[in-house]
Amino acid sequence: MLTKLKEKVQDLLASEAEYAEKLGLTPNLVSFLGLVFALGSSLTYWVWPEQTVLRPLAPTLLILSGFCDALDGVMARTLGMKSTFGGFLDSLLDRYGEVFVLLGIIGGGLCNPSVGILAMAGSLLVSYSRARAEEEGVRMEGVGLFERSERILLIVVASFLNLIVPEALSWSVVVLAIATHLTVMQRALHFFKESKKKKDLEPSPDQ
């Protein structure tokens, strides 16, 4: 859903990418920084009930993690640093980051553990469904309700809202658990349709 907006944001990050390079940063290092911010966010969610003064830090660190996720890709493309390993590493660290954040929310008692696990599974399956489909030549970017950008945005908004409306974060995880699995089903249906089109276009053996 936010794919077009994400592309516009990435276009605006070109100057930041050049500045990051001048600081000696590489796309892979920026990806690792994103993971560090996600881990910091996770730990802050974990102590959320006791450390009230630190609560705004959790979504703030998550925003920084998302910023790094956008920046590493921009650096790789605009500065000629794109590599197969870099793309693989970025995707891998993104998945770890999501798991860390949801574990922090679960560990902090901010949502029902079972719902949190469902949301975690759904998030991972959304990413897996894209990777598996694109391996078969079916493009998945922009397909589905809740891609990574939407998932991060939901948690960030709900976290800030939770500061004045208790249970907002808990309900956002419920939404996440439902929406991610709906996204997986959307992608499965999209893959079925696209693969059927490809099959129909293939010439029969006797042609």
C-alpha positions as CSV (number, residue, x, y, z in Angstrom):
1,M,0.0,0.0,0.0
2,L,2.8,2.5,0.9
3,T,5.1,1.3,-1.9
4,K,4.7,4.5,-4.0
5,L,5.3,6.7,-0.9
6,K,8.3,4.6,0.0
7,E,9.7,5.2,-3.5
8,K,9.3,9.0,-3.2
9,V,11.0,8.9,0.2
10,Q,13.9,6.9,-1.2
11,D,14.3,9.5,-4.0
12,L,14.5,12.2,-1.3
13,L,17.3,10.2,0.5
14,A,19.8,10.6,-2.3
15,S,21.7,13.4,-0.6
16,E,21.6,11.6,2.7
17,A,23.1,8.6,1.0
18,E,26.0,10.7,-0.3
19,Y,26.5,12.2,3.2
20,A,26.5,8.7,4.7
21,E,29.2,7.6,2.3
22,K,31.3,10.6,3.2
23,L,31.1,9.4,6.9
24,G,32.5,6.1,5.8
25,L,29.3,4.2,6.0
26,T,28.4,1.4,3.6
27,P,25.0,-0.1,2.8
28,N,25.8,-3.2,4.8
29,L,26.9,-1.2,7.8
30,V,23.7,0.9,7.6
31,S,21.7,-2.4,7.5
32,F,23.5,-3.5,10.7
33,L,22.7,-0.1,12.3
34,G,19.0,-0.7,11.5
35,L,19.2,-4.0,13.4
36,V,20.9,-2.3,16.4
37,F,18.1,0.3,16.5
38,A,15.5,-2.4,16.2
39,L,17.1,-4.3,19.1
40,G,17.2,-1.1,21.2
41,S,13.5,-0.6,20.4
42,S,12.8,-4.2,21.5
43,L,14.6,-3.7,24.8
44,T,12.7,-0.5,25.4
45,Y,9.3,-2.2,24.8
46,W,10.4,-5.0,27.1
47,V,10.8,-2.5,30.0
48,W,7.9,-0.4,28.9
49,P,5.7,-1.1,32.1
50,E,8.4,-0.1,34.6
51,Q,10.3,2.7,32.7
52,T,7.6,5.1,31.8
53,V,10.1,7.9,30.9
54,L,11.6,5.7,28.2
55,R,8.4,4.8,26.5
56,P,8.7,7.3,23.6
57,L,12.1,5.9,22.9
58,A,10.7,2.6,21.7
59,P,8.8,3.9,18.6
60,T,11.5,6.5,18.0
61,L,14.2,3.8,17.7
62,L,11.8,1.9,15.5
63,I,11.6,4.9,13.2
64,L,15.4,5.1,13.0
65,S,15.5,1.4,12.2
66,G,13.0,2.0,9.3
67,F,15.1,5.0,8.1
68,C,18.2,2.8,8.0
69,D,16.2,0.2,6.0
70,A,15.3,2.8,3.4
71,L,18.8,4.4,3.4
72,D,20.8,1.3,2.8
73,G,18.9,0.5,-0.4
74,V,19.2,4.1,-1.6
75,M,23.0,4.0,-1.0
76,A,23.3,0.7,-2.8
77,R,21.5,1.9,-5.9
78,T,22.6,5.5,-6.2
79,L,26.3,5.0,-5.3
80,G,26.9,1.9,-7.3
81,M,27.3,-0.3,-4.2
82,K,24.5,-2.8,-5.0
83,S,25.4,-6.5,-4.6
84,T,23.7,-9.8,-4.3
85,F,25.1,-10.4,-0.8
86,G,24.0,-6.9,0.3
87,G,20.4,-7.5,-0.8
88,F,20.4,-10.9,1.0
89,L,21.9,-9.4,4.2
90,D,19.4,-6.5,4.2
91,S,16.4,-8.9,3.9
92,L,17.8,-11.2,6.6
93,L,18.5,-8.4,9.1
94,D,15.1,-6.9,8.4
95,R,13.5,-10.1,9.5
96,Y,15.6,-10.3,12.6
97,G,14.6,-6.7,13.4
98,E,10.9,-7.4,13.1
99,V,11.2,-10.5,15.4
100,F,13.2,-8.5,18.0
101,V,10.5,-5.7,18.1
102,L,7.6,-8.1,18.4
103,L,9.4,-10.2,21.1
104,G,10.0,-6.9,23.0
105,I,6.3,-6.1,22.8
106,I,5.3,-9.6,23.9
107,G,8.0,-9.7,26.7
108,G,6.8,-6.3,28.0
109,G,3.3,-7.7,28.4
110,L,2.0,-5.2,25.9
111,C,-0.1,-7.7,24.0
112,N,-1.5,-11.2,24.3
113,P,1.4,-13.6,23.8
114,S,-0.5,-15.9,21.4
115,V,-1.6,-12.9,19.3
116,G,1.9,-11.6,19.3
117,I,3.2,-15.0,18.0
118,L,0.5,-15.0,15.3
119,A,1.6,-11.5,14.3
120,M,5.2,-12.5,14.2
121,A,4.5,-15.6,12.1
122,G,2.3,-13.5,9.7
123,S,5.1,-10.9,9.3
124,L,7.6,-13.6,8.4
125,L,5.3,-15.3,6.0
126,V,4.5,-12.0,4.2
127,S,8.2,-11.7,3.5
128,Y,8.7,-15.3,2.7
129,S,5.8,-15.3,0.2
130,R,7.4,-12.4,-1.7
131,A,10.8,-14.0,-1.8
132,R,9.4,-17.4,-2.9
133,A,7.1,-15.8,-5.6
134,E,9.9,-13.6,-7.0
135,E,12.1,-16.6,-7.2
136,E,9.5,-18.0,-9.6
137,G,9.5,-14.7,-11.5
138,V,6.3,-13.2,-10.1
139,R,6.7,-9.7,-8.8
140,M,5.2,-9.1,-5.4
141,E,6.2,-5.6,-4.4
142,G,3.0,-3.5,-3.7
143,V,0.8,-6.6,-3.5
144,G,-1.1,-7.0,-0.2
145,L,-2.4,-4.9,2.7
146,F,0.5,-5.0,5.0
147,E,4.1,-4.9,3.7
148,R,6.9,-4.0,6.0
149,S,6.4,-0.2,5.8
150,E,2.8,-0.6,6.9
151,R,3.7,-2.9,9.7
152,I,6.3,-0.5,11.1
153,L,4.0,2.5,10.7
154,L,1.2,0.7,12.6
155,I,3.4,-0.1,15.5
156,V,4.9,3.3,15.7
157,V,1.5,5.1,15.6
158,A,0.0,2.7,18.1
159,S,3.0,3.1,20.4
160,F,2.7,6.9,20.6
161,L,-1.1,6.6,20.9
162,N,-0.6,4.1,23.7
163,L,0.9,6.9,25.8
164,I,-2.5,8.4,26.1
165,V,-4.8,5.6,25.2
166,P,-3.9,2.4,27.0
167,E,-4.3,-0.9,25.0
168,A,-3.7,0.9,21.7
169,L,-0.5,-1.1,21.1
170,S,-2.2,-4.3,22.2
171,W,-5.0,-3.8,19.6
172,S,-2.5,-2.9,16.9
173,V,-0.9,-6.3,17.3
174,V,-4.3,-7.9,16.9
175,V,-4.7,-5.9,13.7
176,L,-1.2,-7.0,12.7
177,A,-2.0,-10.6,13.3
178,I,-5.0,-10.5,11.1
179,A,-3.7,-8.2,8.4
180,T,-0.5,-10.0,7.8
181,H,-2.2,-13.4,7.2
182,L,-4.7,-11.7,4.9
183,T,-1.7,-10.3,3.0
184,V,-0.2,-13.8,2.7
185,M,-3.5,-15.0,1.2
186,Q,-3.6,-12.0,-1.1
187,R,-0.1,-12.8,-2.3
188,A,-1.0,-16.5,-2.7
189,L,-4.0,-15.6,-4.9
190,H,-1.9,-13.1,-6.9
191,F,0.8,-15.8,-7.4
192,F,-1.9,-18.3,-8.5
193,K,-3.3,-15.8,-11.1
194,E,0.1,-14.7,-12.4
195,S,1.5,-18.3,-12.7
196,K,-1.7,-19.4,-14.5
197,K,-1.2,-16.5,-17.0
198,K,2.4,-17.7,-17.6
199,K,1.2,-21.2,-18.1
200,D,-1.5,-20.2,-20.5
201,L,1.1,-18.2,-22.5
202,E,3.5,-21.2,-22.8
203,P,3.3,-22.9,-26.2
204,S,1.9,-26.5,-26.1
205,P,4.4,-29.3,-27.1
206,D,2.6,-29.9,-30.5
207,Q,2.8,-26.2,-31.6
